[in-house]
Amino acid sequence: MRQRWRQKLLAALTLFAVLVALPASSYASVQEVTPDAAQPKAARAAQGGGSGIDPQYVNASRITADLAINGSNAHAYASAIAKRVCRVTVTMRLQYNDNGTWKTKVSWVGASTNGCKTLAEDFTLTQRGQYRTYAIFDVGGENLTYKSVVQRY
């Protein structure tokens, strides 16, 4: 039991360290928040509209998605941290651009009840083109999306 607690604490600290270490340029300029129609009007207003101010979320403290391509290997990453302990579901899609339309190559889903969830997956690319990670987050009932920067293979 004590060992399991240590593992959870170590995982949470590692996640925090990774998120702090990410360069701001890889996610600050591409963050997109799509408010759910059921989301309160005050929460939608707080998200802003491209004024250079970080959006304010109702339940989420931080969301991010990233993509790194090394050779034919694509490493997709998506993470969400809640402001409080709640259920967090992350759906991460590796997408490619097919003549202006983004199509999903592969997707992964993960969930947690401890207030944070990270997905990190590798995929071997066989088709040349533009790729991105598209993540959908459900953080305690708050629905958000995030697109990574586009990478070329």
C-alpha positions as CSV (number, residue, x, y, z in Angstrom):
1,M,0.0,0.0,0.0
2,R,2.8,2.4,0.9
3,Q,4.7,1.5,-2.3
4,R,1.6,2.3,-4.4
5,W,1.2,5.7,-2.7
6,R,4.9,6.4,-3.5
7,Q,4.4,5.4,-7.1
8,K,1.3,7.8,-7.4
9,L,3.2,10.6,-5.8
10,L,6.2,10.1,-8.0
11,A,4.0,10.0,-11.1
12,A,2.3,13.2,-10.1
13,L,5.6,15.0,-9.4
14,T,7.0,13.7,-12.7
15,L,3.9,15.1,-14.6
16,F,4.3,18.4,-12.9
17,A,8.0,18.6,-13.7
18,V,7.3,17.7,-17.4
19,L,4.6,20.4,-17.7
20,V,6.8,23.0,-16.1
21,A,9.7,22.1,-18.3
22,L,7.8,22.4,-21.6
23,P,8.8,25.5,-23.5
24,A,6.0,28.0,-23.6
25,S,6.4,28.5,-27.4
26,S,5.3,25.0,-28.1
27,Y,1.8,25.4,-26.7
28,A,1.1,29.1,-25.9
29,S,0.3,30.2,-29.4
30,V,-1.8,27.3,-30.6
31,Q,-4.2,26.8,-27.7
32,E,-7.7,26.6,-28.8
33,V,-10.7,26.3,-26.4
34,T,-14.0,25.4,-27.7
35,P,-16.7,26.2,-25.1
36,D,-19.5,23.6,-24.7
37,A,-23.0,25.0,-25.4
38,A,-24.0,23.9,-21.9
39,Q,-21.1,25.8,-20.3
40,P,-22.1,28.9,-18.3
41,K,-22.0,32.2,-20.1
42,A,-19.7,33.7,-17.5
43,A,-17.2,30.9,-18.1
44,R,-17.3,31.4,-21.9
45,A,-16.7,35.1,-21.4
46,A,-13.7,34.4,-19.2
47,Q,-12.0,32.4,-21.9
48,G,-11.3,35.5,-24.0
49,G,-10.9,35.8,-27.7
50,G,-7.3,36.0,-28.8
51,S,-6.3,39.1,-26.8
52,G,-3.1,37.4,-25.8
53,I,-4.4,36.6,-22.3
54,D,-4.5,33.0,-21.3
55,P,-8.0,31.5,-21.2
56,Q,-9.5,30.9,-17.7
57,Y,-11.0,27.5,-17.3
58,V,-13.8,26.5,-14.9
59,N,-12.3,23.2,-13.8
60,A,-9.0,22.8,-15.7
61,S,-5.8,24.3,-14.4
62,R,-3.8,23.4,-17.5
63,I,-4.2,21.5,-20.7
64,T,-1.6,20.9,-23.4
65,A,-1.0,18.7,-26.5
66,D,2.2,18.3,-28.4
67,L,3.7,16.3,-31.3
68,A,7.3,15.4,-32.0
69,I,8.4,13.6,-35.2
70,N,11.8,11.9,-35.3
71,G,12.4,9.9,-38.5
72,S,9.2,7.9,-39.1
73,N,8.3,7.9,-35.4
74,A,5.6,10.3,-34.2
75,H,5.4,10.9,-30.4
76,A,2.0,12.3,-29.5
77,Y,1.4,13.9,-26.0
78,A,-1.7,15.3,-24.3
79,S,-2.1,16.2,-20.7
80,A,-4.7,17.9,-18.4
81,I,-4.5,19.0,-14.8
82,A,-7.6,20.0,-12.9
83,K,-8.0,22.6,-10.2
84,R,-9.4,20.0,-7.9
85,V,-9.7,16.3,-7.6
86,C,-12.2,15.2,-10.2
87,R,-12.6,12.9,-13.2
88,V,-10.4,13.8,-16.2
89,T,-10.8,12.1,-19.6
90,V,-8.3,12.7,-22.4
91,T,-9.0,11.7,-26.0
92,M,-5.8,12.1,-28.1
93,R,-5.9,11.9,-31.9
94,L,-2.9,11.8,-34.3
95,Q,-4.2,13.6,-37.4
96,Y,-2.8,14.2,-40.9
97,N,-3.8,16.8,-43.4
98,D,-5.4,15.4,-46.5
99,N,-5.8,18.2,-48.9
100,G,-6.9,20.7,-46.3
101,T,-9.0,18.3,-44.2
102,W,-7.6,16.9,-41.0
103,K,-8.2,13.1,-40.8
104,T,-7.6,11.0,-37.7
105,K,-4.9,8.3,-38.2
106,V,-5.1,6.8,-34.7
107,S,-6.6,7.8,-31.4
108,W,-6.2,6.9,-27.7
109,V,-8.4,7.5,-24.7
110,G,-7.5,7.6,-21.0
111,A,-9.2,8.6,-17.8
112,S,-8.4,9.2,-14.2
113,T,-10.3,10.2,-11.1
114,N,-7.3,11.9,-9.3
115,G,-7.5,15.2,-11.2
116,C,-4.8,14.7,-13.8
117,K,-4.3,12.6,-16.8
118,T,-1.4,12.3,-19.3
119,L,-1.3,10.3,-22.5
120,A,2.0,9.8,-24.4
121,E,2.0,7.4,-27.3
122,D,4.3,6.5,-30.3
123,F,3.1,5.7,-33.8
124,T,5.1,4.7,-36.9
125,L,4.3,7.0,-39.8
126,T,4.1,5.5,-43.3
127,Q,2.6,8.5,-45.2
128,R,4.4,11.8,-45.9
129,G,2.6,15.0,-45.0
130,Q,1.6,17.3,-42.2
131,Y,0.6,15.9,-38.8
132,R,-0.8,17.3,-35.5
133,T,-2.1,16.1,-32.2
134,Y,-5.7,17.0,-31.5
135,A,-6.8,16.5,-27.9
136,I,-10.3,16.6,-26.4
137,F,-10.5,17.0,-22.7
138,D,-13.3,16.5,-20.2
139,V,-12.2,17.9,-16.9
140,G,-14.9,17.5,-14.3
141,G,-17.6,18.1,-17.0
142,E,-15.8,21.0,-18.7
143,N,-15.1,20.1,-22.3
144,L,-12.0,21.6,-24.0
145,T,-10.0,21.0,-27.1
146,Y,-6.3,21.7,-28.0
147,K,-4.4,21.4,-31.2
148,S,-0.6,21.0,-31.3
149,V,1.6,22.8,-33.7
150,V,1.7,21.1,-37.1
151,Q,4.8,18.9,-37.8
152,R,5.9,17.7,-41.3
153,Y,7.0,14.2,-42.1
